[in-house]
Amino acid sequence: MTHEVLRRLRGSQSQYKVAEALGIPRSTFNGWESGQRGISVQTAKILADYFGVERTIFFEEKRLKKGQKRLKSKHGTDSAA
């Protein structure tokens, strides 16, 4: 789910730091990460570019589980995929 993916990609970075880098309010990023707001295809592209992953990762329905392939974002955080 999108919010789980965002939490994992963000890693130890603060929501504020990521939101600032993307030029959006922290509350907007928080809404995506908490699952209260959905993201558009355009937003998925922006997030994917920032984290260095494919944008399709935000639209996969399967739940992330331990032991699955790890994705490393260009910002040094790991994500299970």
Sine and cosine of phi, psi and omega as CSV:
sin_phi,cos_phi,sin_psi,cos_psi,sin_omega,cos_omega
0.00,0.00,0.49,-0.87,-0.09,-1.00
-0.81,0.59,-0.74,0.67,-0.07,-1.00
-0.91,0.41,-0.58,0.82,0.04,-1.00
-0.92,0.39,-0.65,0.76,0.02,-1.00
-0.88,0.47,-0.72,0.70,-0.01,-1.00
-0.88,0.47,-0.67,0.74,0.02,-1.00
-0.87,0.50,-0.69,0.72,-0.02,-1.00
-0.93,0.36,-0.66,0.75,0.01,-1.00
-0.92,0.39,-0.62,0.79,-0.01,-1.00
-0.91,0.42,-0.56,0.83,0.03,-1.00
0.83,0.56,-0.81,-0.59,-0.06,-1.00
-1.00,0.01,-0.05,1.00,0.06,-1.00
-0.93,0.36,0.57,-0.82,0.04,-1.00
-0.97,0.23,0.43,-0.91,0.09,-1.00
-0.86,0.51,-0.62,0.78,0.00,-1.00
-0.86,0.50,-0.72,0.70,-0.03,-1.00
-0.88,0.47,-0.71,0.70,0.00,-1.00
-0.91,0.42,-0.73,0.68,-0.01,-1.00
-0.87,0.49,-0.67,0.74,0.01,-1.00
-0.88,0.47,-0.69,0.72,0.01,-1.00
-0.90,0.44,-0.54,0.84,0.00,-1.00
-1.00,0.07,-0.19,0.98,-0.01,-1.00
0.96,0.27,0.55,0.84,0.00,-1.00
-0.80,-0.60,0.33,-0.95,0.09,-1.00
-0.92,0.40,0.54,-0.84,0.05,-1.00
-0.86,0.50,-0.57,0.82,-0.01,-1.00
-0.89,0.46,-0.54,0.84,0.05,-1.00
-0.92,0.40,-0.74,0.67,0.02,-1.00
-0.88,0.47,-0.66,0.75,0.02,-1.00
-0.87,0.50,-0.64,0.77,0.03,-1.00
-0.88,0.47,-0.65,0.76,0.06,-1.00
-0.91,0.41,-0.73,0.68,-0.09,-1.00
-0.94,0.35,-0.50,0.87,0.01,-1.00
-1.00,0.09,-0.17,0.98,-0.02,-1.00
1.00,0.07,0.10,1.00,0.00,-1.00
-0.98,0.18,-0.35,0.94,0.02,-1.00
-0.78,-0.62,0.63,-0.77,0.11,-0.99
-1.00,0.09,0.19,-0.98,0.05,-1.00
-0.87,-0.50,0.53,-0.85,0.03,-1.00
-1.00,0.09,0.17,-0.99,0.06,-1.00
-0.88,0.47,-0.65,0.76,0.01,-1.00
-0.89,0.46,-0.69,0.73,0.04,-1.00
-0.90,0.43,-0.65,0.76,0.03,-1.00
-0.86,0.50,-0.62,0.79,0.03,-1.00
-0.90,0.43,-0.70,0.71,0.02,-1.00
-0.88,0.48,-0.72,0.69,0.02,-1.00
-0.90,0.44,-0.67,0.74,0.00,-1.00
-0.89,0.46,-0.68,0.74,0.04,-1.00
-0.88,0.47,-0.69,0.72,-0.01,-1.00
-0.89,0.46,-0.73,0.68,-0.06,-1.00
-1.00,0.07,-0.17,0.99,0.03,-1.00
0.96,0.29,0.63,0.78,0.02,-1.00
-0.78,-0.62,0.13,-0.99,0.07,-1.00
-0.97,0.26,0.63,-0.78,-0.02,-1.00
-0.92,0.39,-0.38,0.92,-0.01,-1.00
-0.91,0.43,-0.33,0.94,0.00,-1.00
-0.86,0.50,-0.46,0.89,-0.03,-1.00
-0.98,0.19,-0.15,0.99,-0.04,-1.00
-0.90,-0.44,0.08,1.00,0.05,-1.00
-0.97,0.23,0.69,-0.73,-0.08,-1.00
-1.00,0.01,-0.31,0.95,-0.04,-1.00
-0.94,0.35,0.56,-0.83,0.00,-1.00
-0.98,0.21,0.56,-0.83,0.04,-1.00
-0.98,0.21,0.67,-0.74,-0.02,-1.00
-0.76,-0.65,0.46,-0.89,0.08,-1.00
-0.88,0.48,0.55,-0.83,0.06,-1.00
1.00,0.01,-0.13,0.99,0.04,-1.00
-0.99,0.16,0.21,-0.98,0.01,-1.00
-0.77,0.64,0.69,-0.72,0.01,-1.00
-1.00,-0.06,0.70,-0.72,0.10,-0.99
-0.97,-0.24,0.71,-0.70,0.05,-1.00
-0.95,-0.32,0.84,-0.54,0.04,-1.00
-0.99,0.16,0.30,-0.95,-0.01,-1.00
-0.95,0.32,-0.10,1.00,0.03,-1.00
-0.99,-0.17,0.19,0.98,0.14,-0.99
1.00,0.06,0.20,0.98,0.05,-1.00
-0.97,-0.23,0.48,-0.87,0.02,-1.00
-0.98,-0.21,0.47,-0.88,0.06,-1.00
-0.60,-0.80,0.67,-0.75,0.11,-0.99
-0.98,0.18,0.58,-0.81,0.05,-1.00
-0.72,-0.69,0.00,0.00,0.00,0.00
